Amino acid sequence: MGKTVLLKHFEEVTKGELNWAACRLQLEPRHNRDDAIVGLLSSALESVRAEISRMQKLKQRAENIVESVRSLASVTIEDVTVSFGGTMDSQTVNLASEILETTRIALSAGKPGLIIMLDEAQVLVDEKDRDGQHPLSLLVAAVNRLQEQQVPVALVLCGLPTLKANLLKARTYSERMFRGEEVGRLSREETREAFLRPLEGTGKTASDELVRDVIEDVEGYPYFVQLWGAELWEEAESVEFETLSPELLEGLRGVIFKRLDHDFYDTRIDSLTPAEQDLLLLTAECDYPPLRTSDIHKVTSRKQGNVNVLMGRLAEQGVVYRTQKGLYEYTAPKFHEYLIRRKQRDDWK
């Protein structure tokens, strides 16, 4: 699975099996401001509190409250005074207070604590200016202050590789708070297993040649394994084949890429401004990987400053990310090949 699906699985486990209160959100570039991240989380935490309250009322009506579970909250913080003093600014205090209140309610309902899960967290970037916006540090500082005082709250941040660099640049001691896990591409053996396991017990098989072809096509991306498998299954069902073969795949490639373009790629471009779209489509003419700004300058008449601004905006929109100065990679797999197809399609029009 990819990172977003993995985060959903975390939510299912924490809420279902572990009984924690959970808050899962997907961040967007517009949340990269102090007031925006506080407002977003305050609203989400309010919803968590309301959900807990509803569940408690239902339990009370059913007279099914288990008092012994409540006793587990020996970490109960009703009687603990949490200090928000020191150098914390008002917005950090406000966010920490919201998290604390939600955790109090979770504990009173017999839950072990609160977990906050944020996807696309790479959009949170602290400004270098001391008086600027520091949404990432604000978030981390609020959670850190509570954790230091034994409040059972956890924070999971999920995002592109730039997230790690953003955390290291944050004004807080964030590197001490997190255990990093890289969710990369599947290995060839993992891809093979992900493709073949759903066939077990179905009466259908896949030839070794087909499996090799699929592994080469999907490049270790979980969503692609699912898509290739689904299309091959439906085709095999329609023609009543018991074995998935390279011949089936060859006839389906056009259908698969058309679906990918429409469902997966087009939305990443259609939401951009015309200037951003134009520059992005021009990168189809550049060598890749990686995408070099020096190559982009060769295919566009835009000034260097304008190219840098547009690439920065594309990074903010989550279309590309910077690996180092002057070097970028697309965030979506096989995106360069898609841009070539899209440019040909647009030029034909």
N, C-alpha and C positions, 0 to 999 in steps of 0.2 A: 504494500500500500504506500501511497505518497504521504507527505507530511500532514495535509489537511484531513485525510481519512484517519491517519494515526491519531490526530488530536481529537477527532470525534470518538475514536475508540477509547482514549483516555477518559473522556467525559462519561461514556457508558460504564466504564469500570469504576470510576470514582463515585458516581452517583448510585449505580446499581449494586455492585459487589461490596464497595467500601463504605457506602452511605454518607459520603461527604456532600456538603453543599457545593455546587459547582457553577461557575460562570464562564461561558465560552463565547468569545467574540472574534470577528474578523476585522482587523484594522484597515483603514484606507488612508491615503495621503492627507486627506482633510483633517485627520485626527492628530497630525504632527504639530500640535500646539498645546501649551500647558492647559488652557481652559477647555480645549476640545477633549483631551484624554480624560480629564477629571469629569467633565460632563457626561461623556460616554459611559465611563465606569460607574458613576453615581446612578445613572438611569438603569444600568444592567443590574447593579447590586440591589436596587430597589425592587426590581422584578424577582430576584432571588428571594428576598425577604417575603414578598407577597406570596410566592409559590410555597415557601415553608409554612407560612401562616395558613394558607388554604389546606395544605396537607394535614396540619395539626388539627384544624377544625373537623376535617373528615375523620381523623382518628378518634377525636373526642366523641363525635356522633356515633361512631361504631363501638365506643367504649373499649378501644383496643390499644390504649397507651401502655407501653411496657416500661414500668418504672425502673426496672433493673438496668435498662439501656441508658436511662438518664444518669444513673449513678456512674456510668463510664466517664461522664464529663467532669472528672475530678480536676481537670485542668480548667474548670469553669472560671470564666473571667468576670462574672458579675461582681465579685468582691475585689478585683484587682484594679488598681489605678494605673492606667497606661499614661506615661509621660510623653507629651508632644513638645517638650521644651527644646532648648538649644537653638540650633541654626535653622530649623525647619520653617519654611515660609508658609503663608496662610493656605495656599492651594494644596501643598503637600499635607498639611494638617487636616484640611477638609477631606482629602481622599483617604488618608489613614483613618479618620473618624468613621467614614462610610464603611470601610472594610471592617473596622472593629465592631461596629454595630451589627453588620451582617453576620460576623462570626459569633457574636453574643447570641443572636437569635438561633443560629445553627446549633450551637452547643446546648441551648435550652431545649431544643427539639431532639436532643439525643444524638446529634451528629458529631463526628470527631473533629471537624473543622471546615474550613473553606478553601477551595482551590480556584484560582483565576487562570484561565487559559486564553492566550491571545495569539491568533494566527496573523500572518503577514506582519510580524512585529518589526521587520526591518524598516518599515516606514517611519518609525520613531527615531529621530536623529537629533541629538543635542547641538545647538548652535555654539560656535566657538566663543562668541561674545558673552561675557559674564552676565550682562543684563538682557541677553536674548532669551529665546525659547529653549527649555530643557525638559521636554516631556518624558524622555526616557529616564533621566535621573530622578525626576519627580516621582514616577511610578515606582522605581526601584527603592528610592529612599523611604517612601511610605510603607512598603511591604517590609523592608529591612528593619525599620524602627519597631514594627509590631513583632517581628520574629525575634528580635533581640530581647523582647520582654515576654517571650514564651507564648505569644498568641499563635494558635495553630492555623496559620494561613500559608498557602503555597502558591507559587507563581510559575507558570509554564509559558515560555515565549517560543514561538515557532516562526521561522522565516527563512529568507534567502541567506546565502553565506555572509553578506554584509552585516547581518545582525551581530555576529561575533565581534567584528571590528567596532561597531557602534557601541556595544557594551563596554569594550575596553577603553573607548574614548569618553565614556560617560563620567560625570563628576563624582559619582559614588564609587564605592569599592565593590562594584558589581561582579568582578571576577571571583570574589570570595563567596558569592551567593549561589552561583549556578554550576551545575554539572552539565557540560556540553555533550550532546549526542548528534553525530552527523547522520542524516538520512539521505544517503546517496542512491545511485542507481543499483539495481539488482545485479548480482553476478550472473554469469552465464548459467551456472547450476541452479541458482535461485529462480532465474527466469524460466528455466525448463520446468522446475517444480510448480511454479505459479501457473504455468500454461497447462500442464498435464494433470495436476491434482483434480480439477473440476470434472475431468473425464472419467474418473474412477467410478465404477459401478453403473455407468450409463449405457454400456454396450458399445460405445464408440471408442476408437483409438486414433492415434496420430502417427504418421510415418516419421521415421528418423529424419528424412530429408525435409519434411515440412517443419519439424521442430527446429532444425538448424536455420531454415529460412526465417521463421518467426523470430528467433533469437537475434538474427542479424537486423531484421526490420525494426524491432521495438527498442533496441539499444538499452535495455534494462529499465525502461520506464513502466511502472505498474499499470497506469491507466491504459497504455498502449497494449499491454498484455491482455487486459480485459476486453478492449475493443477488437483486437485481432481475433481473440477467442470467440467472442460473441458473433461476429460476422461469419466466421468459419462454421460455427455450430449451426447457425440459421441456414446457411447455404447447404450444408450437409443434410439437414433435416428436409429441406425443400426438394433435393434431388435424391433423397433416400440412400445416401452413402453412409457406410459404417466406418469408413476410414477417412480422416482428414488428410488431404494430400497437397503437394505443391501445385497441382493443376487447379485445385479449388482456389488456392490463394492467388494464383496468377490472374484468374478471372475476377477476383474481388478487389485487387489493389486500387483500381480506380474508384470503386465504391467507398473503400475505407478512407482514402485520402479526401474524397469529396465530403464525407461526413466529418472528418477531422477539421477540414477547412471551415465548414459551416458551424460546427458545434464547439470547437475548441480554439481555433485560431482567429477567425474573423472578429469575434467580440473584443479581442485584445487590440485590434487596430481601429475598429469603428468608433470606439469611445475617445480616440485621440483627436487633437486639433488638426486641421489640414496641414499646418507646417510640420507637426510631429509626424503625421502619416507620410508626408513627402520624404522627409529625411530617412525615416525608417525603411521605406520601400527602396530608397537608393542604396541602403546597406546591402541589398541583395546582390549588388554588383561588386561587393568587396570580398576578399578572401576571408574564410572563416573555418575554424576558430583560430585565434580569438578575433574579435572585431576591433580594428585599430582606428583611432581617430585620424591618423595620418592617411589611411586608405580612404576614409570618408571624405576628406578634403579633396581628394583626387576626383571624386565623382559628383561633387556639388559645387555650385558657384557661391554658396553662402560663405560669409566671413567666418574666420576661426572662432571669434567670440560667440557668434550666433549658433554655430555648430555645438560648442561646448554647453551653451544654455539649453539647447534642445535635447542634447544627450542627457543632461542633468534632469530635465523634465521627464524624459522617457524612463530614467532610473526611478524617479519618484512615482511614476505610474506602474512600476513593477514589470516593465517590458524587458528591460536590460538591467544588468548590475555591473558595477565597475570592479574588476579584479585587481587592477593597479592603475596608476596614472596612464591615461591614453589607451587602456585596454578594457574591453567590455565583453560580456557574454550575454546571450539571450536567456531569459528565465524559462522559456518553454522549449521542450525538446523538439528537434527537427524544425525549428522556427526559420532557419535560414532557407531551407528547401521550400518551406511554405511561402516565404517572401518572394522567392523566384517565381513560384507558380502565380502568386497574387499579382506581381508586377506584369507578368506576361498576360494575365487575364485583363488587367486594367489597360495595358497598352493596346490590346486587341480591341477593346471597347472604343 
